[in-house]
């Protein structure tokens, strides 16, 4: 999906997104030239604001309106951006979204501390919502993100990892912020527990579908669109669903041969062999099917809401999560 296409889908919440952009610019201004320079660098390669978009559209789809939604959206986006800064340090990444990462342009220390700065701003924005329940939910989401990231590191190069545990990891590290984005509206409007749970489950399924697709793009994505070379996750030892499924399809001998190649001097030259192996074993097709399954679960929730321009946009957002190429 291009930015132009996304702009069409977000027109129903264009007013909220404009207010969000203004608040982000205002909240990140400081009297520190260094912080301002790094923030300016980050703003030049801003993503699609997908989590704020989902927050506004899901809230309006459910009939929830609150001026505090903008504060909540900014808190979630700041949290997301902070985790990306820390991820780039962990992964020793040089490029994100087509430009130098902060750790490459400056250094790891600056990247980590700017991430911490964004974390602090996140919770300042949450306090402004005057919602202890939302603060508690965001605290839980933050815990899940950090736990998921640690579990992913713990399972690096573990080629015995099974699908169930993989799903749990990506649910924590990625779906958790989608979940809080979707439940923010019901929380701020003090909806019933059942209603909050419905929106929470919607976000969880959507976030899982999004991350599975993201992992799939490491095998089939074009570097010009994804901003990284195919096989980058493999080179970092990340074990994702296409490989998990493919390894489960072959004999113990073939499995040992592939894992031996991955464990012993695996480098960029070996990526092609693993990509072919995963494709031949049906790992690409299977992973897409699993992503579609979680996407369909999210779509089932929307069918229970009344028709509106917000719901129609959300349906397209769901489609985008499993058909995107970046």
HELIX and SHEET records of a PDB file:
HELIX    1   1 UNK A    3  UNK A    9  1                                   7    
HELIX    2   2 UNK A   11  UNK A   13  5                                   3    
HELIX    3   3 UNK A   14  UNK A   27  1                                  14    
HELIX    4   4 UNK A   33  UNK A   44  1                                  12    
HELIX    5   5 UNK A   50  UNK A   61  1                                  12    
HELIX    6   6 UNK A   69  UNK A   91  1                                  23    
HELIX    7   7 UNK A  102  UNK A  105  1                                   4    
HELIX    8   8 UNK A  108  UNK A  128  1                                  21    
HELIX    9   9 UNK A  132  UNK A  154  1                                  23    
HELIX   10  10 UNK A  163  UNK A  170  1                                   8    
HELIX   11  11 UNK A  171  UNK A  175  3                                   5    
HELIX   12  12 UNK A  176  UNK A  188  1                                  13    
HELIX   13  13 UNK A  193  UNK A  220  1                                  28    
HELIX   14  14 UNK A  223  UNK A  226  1                                   4    
HELIX   15  15 UNK A  232  UNK A  235  1                                   4    
HELIX   16  16 UNK A  241  UNK A  248  1                                   8    
HELIX   17  17 UNK A  252  UNK A  263  1                                  12    
HELIX   18  18 UNK A  268  UNK A  270  5                                   3    
HELIX   19  19 UNK A  271  UNK A  280  1                                  10    
HELIX   20  20 UNK A  283  UNK A  302  1                                  20    
HELIX   21  21 UNK A  309  UNK A  323  1                                  15    
SHEET    1   A 2 UNK A  95  UNK A  96  0                                        
SHEET    2   A 2 UNK A  99  UNK A 100 -1                                        
END                                                                             
